[in-house]
């Protein structure tokens, strides 16, 4: 019913930049929030950043000042601009969306994941 398509991952050297994008499509009345999670090797999945319908944001302490989450509501799209990348940022990044359907109910949806590798 709802699909999240991610793009923008890849290999980058330490100190480099990358921008991830995630576009939601399907039976969407509105999206209350969209966010990015990541799971590194041998680690639990963790929240990276979220942006809510009112525009408020939250970031993990480890990415504050380096990553910026933004949105284009008309396209149901969220971006994650990643600067000053570090090896510890290496992970699979997953897009998440809190979607409200036409009955007024909400559901969580996940993207397929995109690999970000930071290495020299």
N, C-alpha and C positions, 0 to 999 in steps of 0.2 A: 504493500500500500504506500509506504513512504520509503524512499531510498536516499542515502547520503553517499555522495561520490566525492572522494578525496583525490587531491593531486598535489604535486610540488615537492615530494620527498626526493632524496638523493644523497650523494656523497659530497661532502664539503670539508675543507681543511679547517683546523682550529682558527677562530677569529673571523671566519666567513659568515655569510648570511644565506638564508633560505626563507621562502614564503610558502606556506601551506594554504590550500583553499579547500573548502567543503561546501558543496551545493546540495540543498535538500529539494526533493520534488515528490509529488504525489498528492494525496488527500490531506491538504494542510489548510486549516483555518487560520492558524497563527502559530508562531514559535515563541514560547516563553523564554527560552534560554538556549544558547548553543555554547559548546565548550570543546576543549582539547584535553585529552588524556594521553599518557604515554606509559609504556612498559619496557624498561631496559632489561638486558640479560640478567636473569636470576633475581629480578625484582618484582614487586607488586605493581599493579597498575595504579598510577597516581594522577591526580588532577594537575594540569598545567595552567589553564586559564579558562575562565567562563565570562560570557557577556549575556546579560539579561535584557528583556524587552525594553526596559526603561533606560538602558544604556550603561548601567553600572557594571563594573568588572571586578574580578578577583584573580590574583596570580599566586602561584606557588612562590615561596621565598627564594628558591633557587634560580628563578628566571626573572625576577623583578628587575627592571631597568634594562633588560636585554630583549625581552619578548613583548610584542604588542598584539592584542587581539582586537579585531574590528569586524564590522558587519556592513552588508548592503541588503537591507530588508526587502527591497523590491525584487531581488534575485534569490532570496532565502539562502544567502551565502555568508559564510564566516571565513575570516582569514587569520592566520597566525604569522606575523612577521618575526623572524628569529635572527637576531644579530649577535655578534661576539660569541659565536657558538663554541662550546667546549666539548671535549671527548665524552664527558659524563652526560651530555645531552643525547647521546646515541640511544635510540629506542625506536620502537614502533609507535607511531602517533595515531590516535583514534579520534575521530570527530564524533561528538554526541549532540543530539538535539532533543529537547523537550517539546513535543509537538501536540497541539490541541486540534482535535478533529471537529467535524461539523456537528457532532452531538454534544460537544462541550467537554469531552474527556481528553485526558492527556496521556501520552505514552513516550517512553524513552526509545530512541533509535540510535544505532551505531553504524559508523562507516566501516569499511573493510580494513582499514589500517594502511599507513604508508610508512616505509622505512626511512629513517633519517640516520645517517652514519657520519660522524665527525672524526676524522682521522688524518694524520699526516703521512 
